[in-house]
Amino acid sequence: MGKNRQEQKKKAYEFFIKHQRPEEFAKDPLIYYTPERVKEYAESKSLMRIQEGITKRCVELVHAAPPALFLDIGMGCGFASVFLNLKGFRTIGLDINRFFLSYYSLPELNSIQADMREFRLRPRSIDFIISISAVQWILAESDEQKRRQYLKDFSQFCAEILKPQGKLIFQFYPKSDEAMMELGHEFKEIGAFEGNFVIDNPENPKKRRIFLLLDRL
């Protein structure tokens, strides 16, 4: 690991949380993301720009080149997958909410309705895993035993489907330094990855972006 990543790993951050987040009060995305909310989300130009920018940053961090295959976990209505597809990448999109998956008719994204905590794919079939603003739904589980089991199962799933030297990158919004480190710890524990957090704008809680970037051993 480089010096900057080591420093980021050790440092505790102040988290700017202006409003309670959906995963904290709704708990279940199937309950929170009603057809009305899905429509609002899918038609938001600002959210589209934000997700496209984050996706572009993810591609830079993993050094991906077309026609590599991305699995987009928690794809929503497909902002990240569409960006990747237009850049020449192949995509498989995964989301638990059928309203998101059916909002736009985009068969080329190969979308699948499934829970990221339980889903399975063919082993060693994916070049890159990307997830934007989705992993915090697992971290929001208040039952510690369940949360750790979910994270363990999720990390093992990612390890199974990635090709050797494949990479995963998660952009997410942890509510605390402890929550951020818990995600990293569970992935480290299975012994299949190496890597660390990449933190953009680390000194600015409002603009900070946190990524977990891992290489499959």
PLY file of the C-alpha trace (Angstrom):
ply
format ascii 1.0
element vertex 217
property float x
property float y
property float z
element edge 216
property int vertex1
property int vertex2
end_header
0.00 0.00 0.00
1.19 3.53 -0.70
1.77 6.11 2.00
-1.42 8.06 1.27
-3.59 4.96 1.54
-1.94 3.98 4.81
-2.63 7.43 6.23
-6.25 7.27 5.08
-6.69 3.90 6.73
-5.50 5.14 10.12
-7.28 8.46 10.21
-10.75 8.86 11.66
-13.01 11.24 9.73
-15.77 13.61 10.70
-18.89 12.64 8.78
-21.26 15.34 7.58
-24.79 13.97 7.85
-27.34 16.74 7.35
-30.39 14.52 7.03
-31.22 11.01 8.14
-30.55 8.68 5.25
-33.16 6.35 3.70
-31.30 3.20 4.74
-31.39 4.35 8.37
-35.13 4.92 8.71
-36.57 2.76 5.91
-34.20 -0.22 6.34
-35.73 -2.06 3.39
-35.17 -0.59 -0.12
-38.26 -2.40 -1.34
-40.32 -0.34 1.09
-38.55 2.97 0.55
-38.28 2.92 -3.24
-41.95 3.05 -4.19
-42.90 3.52 -7.86
-43.30 7.25 -7.14
-39.81 7.55 -5.64
-38.32 5.48 -8.44
-39.86 7.85 -11.01
-38.47 10.88 -9.16
-35.04 9.27 -8.94
-34.93 8.03 -12.54
-35.92 11.40 -13.99
-33.48 13.46 -11.92
-30.87 15.04 -14.19
-28.73 16.04 -11.21
-28.60 12.47 -9.88
-27.72 11.26 -13.36
-24.79 13.70 -13.57
-23.58 12.78 -10.08
-23.68 9.05 -10.78
-22.00 9.46 -14.15
-19.21 11.43 -12.49
-18.75 8.79 -9.80
-18.77 6.02 -12.41
-16.12 7.81 -14.44
-13.98 8.09 -11.32
-14.45 4.39 -10.59
-13.31 3.44 -14.09
-10.21 5.58 -13.63
-9.39 3.97 -10.27
-9.66 0.39 -11.52
-7.90 1.19 -14.85
-10.59 -0.59 -16.83
-10.57 -0.84 -20.62
-13.35 -2.03 -22.94
-14.75 -4.58 -23.55
-14.27 -5.72 -19.92
-17.34 -7.05 -18.10
-18.71 -5.03 -15.17
-21.20 -6.22 -12.60
-23.13 -3.19 -11.33
-24.48 -4.06 -7.86
-27.43 -1.96 -6.76
-27.75 -0.52 -10.26
-31.00 1.35 -9.62
-32.40 2.58 -12.92
-29.03 2.09 -14.59
-27.16 5.42 -14.64
-23.77 3.77 -14.05
-24.45 0.83 -16.35
-25.58 3.10 -19.18
-22.39 5.17 -18.84
-20.28 2.00 -18.92
-22.19 0.59 -21.87
-21.72 3.78 -23.88
-17.98 3.59 -23.20
-17.83 0.12 -24.72
-17.94 -2.04 -21.60
-20.19 -5.05 -21.19
-22.49 -4.91 -18.18
-24.65 -7.00 -15.91
-26.86 -4.96 -13.60
-28.23 -6.19 -10.30
-30.94 -4.62 -8.16
-33.52 -5.87 -5.70
-36.24 -3.49 -6.87
-38.12 -4.42 -10.04
-39.50 -0.88 -10.39
-35.96 0.40 -10.98
-35.15 -2.36 -13.45
-38.32 -1.87 -15.49
-38.38 1.94 -15.55
-36.22 2.14 -18.67
-36.28 -0.64 -21.26
-32.54 -1.30 -21.67
-31.98 -4.99 -22.41
-28.33 -4.37 -23.29
-27.62 -3.77 -19.58
-28.53 -7.39 -18.78
-30.33 -6.43 -15.60
-31.27 -9.03 -12.98
-33.64 -8.65 -10.03
-31.88 -10.09 -6.97
-30.71 -9.31 -3.44
-26.97 -8.56 -3.34
-26.73 -10.39 0.00
-27.85 -13.69 -1.52
-27.15 -13.62 -5.26
-24.81 -15.98 -7.11
-23.15 -15.91 -10.54
-20.82 -18.23 -12.41
-17.44 -18.33 -10.59
-14.59 -16.27 -12.06
-16.81 -14.68 -14.70
-16.58 -10.95 -13.89
-13.71 -8.55 -14.62
-14.88 -5.68 -12.42
-17.52 -5.15 -9.75
-18.86 -1.64 -9.25
-21.39 -0.44 -6.71
-22.51 3.15 -6.22
-24.47 4.29 -3.17
-25.76 0.79 -2.37
-23.48 -0.95 0.14
-24.60 1.33 2.98
-27.95 -0.52 2.94
-26.10 -3.54 4.36
-24.17 -1.39 6.83
-27.46 0.06 8.12
-28.56 -3.31 9.53
-28.89 -2.66 13.27
-28.50 -6.28 14.34
-24.72 -6.72 14.55
-24.79 -10.49 14.06
-26.97 -10.21 10.96
-24.93 -7.32 9.58
-21.64 -9.18 9.90
-23.12 -12.30 8.34
-24.49 -10.24 5.44
-21.08 -8.64 4.92
-19.33 -12.00 5.11
-21.69 -13.56 2.57
-21.41 -10.51 0.33
-17.61 -10.47 0.40
-17.46 -14.19 -0.38
-19.88 -13.72 -3.28
-17.65 -10.99 -4.71
-14.56 -13.16 -4.29
-16.20 -16.11 -6.04
-17.35 -14.30 -9.16
-14.31 -12.10 -9.82
-11.62 -13.36 -12.15
-8.08 -13.58 -10.74
-6.63 -10.04 -10.79
-10.16 -8.71 -11.13
-11.10 -5.61 -9.14
-14.02 -4.29 -7.19
-14.81 -0.71 -6.33
-17.59 0.44 -4.03
-18.54 4.07 -3.61
-20.65 4.40 -0.50
-21.76 6.75 2.26
-20.88 5.35 5.69
-22.44 7.11 8.64
-19.27 6.82 10.71
-15.60 5.93 10.58
-16.44 2.67 12.38
-18.98 1.67 9.72
-16.45 2.39 6.97
-13.81 0.25 8.65
-16.26 -2.57 9.33
-16.82 -3.01 5.60
-13.07 -3.08 4.94
-12.48 -5.51 7.81
-15.01 -8.08 6.59
-13.51 -8.11 3.10
-10.01 -8.44 4.55
-11.04 -11.34 6.77
-11.79 -13.74 3.91
-8.21 -13.45 2.62
-9.14 -13.09 -1.05
-8.41 -9.39 -1.61
-5.80 -6.73 -1.15
-6.33 -2.99 -1.30
-7.74 -0.15 0.74
-9.93 2.92 0.77
-9.51 5.78 -1.66
-10.90 9.03 -0.31
-11.44 12.05 -2.53
-11.62 15.47 -0.82
-10.74 13.89 2.55
-10.75 17.18 4.48
-14.16 18.30 3.24
-17.02 16.29 4.80
-19.56 17.76 2.38
-17.62 16.88 -0.79
-15.82 13.77 0.41
-16.23 10.61 -1.64
-15.22 7.27 -0.20
-14.33 4.24 -2.31
-13.32 0.75 -1.29
-10.87 -0.43 -3.98
-9.77 -4.06 -3.85
-7.83 -6.43 -6.11
-8.77 -10.10 -6.30
-5.74 -12.22 -5.38
0 1
1 2
2 3
3 4
4 5
5 6
6 7
7 8
8 9
9 10
10 11
11 12
12 13
13 14
14 15
15 16
16 17
17 18
18 19
19 20
20 21
21 22
22 23
23 24
24 25
25 26
26 27
27 28
28 29
29 30
30 31
31 32
32 33
33 34
34 35
35 36
36 37
37 38
38 39
39 40
40 41
41 42
42 43
43 44
44 45
45 46
46 47
47 48
48 49
49 50
50 51
51 52
52 53
53 54
54 55
55 56
56 57
57 58
58 59
59 60
60 61
61 62
62 63
63 64
64 65
65 66
66 67
67 68
68 69
69 70
70 71
71 72
72 73
73 74
74 75
75 76
76 77
77 78
78 79
79 80
80 81
81 82
82 83
83 84
84 85
85 86
86 87
87 88
88 89
89 90
90 91
91 92
92 93
93 94
94 95
95 96
96 97
97 98
98 99
99 100
100 101
101 102
102 103
103 104
104 105
105 106
106 107
107 108
108 109
109 110
110 111
111 112
112 113
113 114
114 115
115 116
116 117
117 118
118 119
119 120
120 121
121 122
122 123
123 124
124 125
125 126
126 127
127 128
128 129
129 130
130 131
131 132
132 133
133 134
134 135
135 136
136 137
137 138
138 139
139 140
140 141
141 142
142 143
143 144
144 145
145 146
146 147
147 148
148 149
149 150
150 151
151 152
152 153
153 154
154 155
155 156
156 157
157 158
158 159
159 160
160 161
161 162
162 163
163 164
164 165
165 166
166 167
167 168
168 169
169 170
170 171
171 172
172 173
173 174
174 175
175 176
176 177
177 178
178 179
179 180
180 181
181 182
182 183
183 184
184 185
185 186
186 187
187 188
188 189
189 190
190 191
191 192
192 193
193 194
194 195
195 196
196 197
197 198
198 199
199 200
200 201
201 202
202 203
203 204
204 205
205 206
206 207
207 208
208 209
209 210
210 211
211 212
212 213
213 214
214 215
215 216
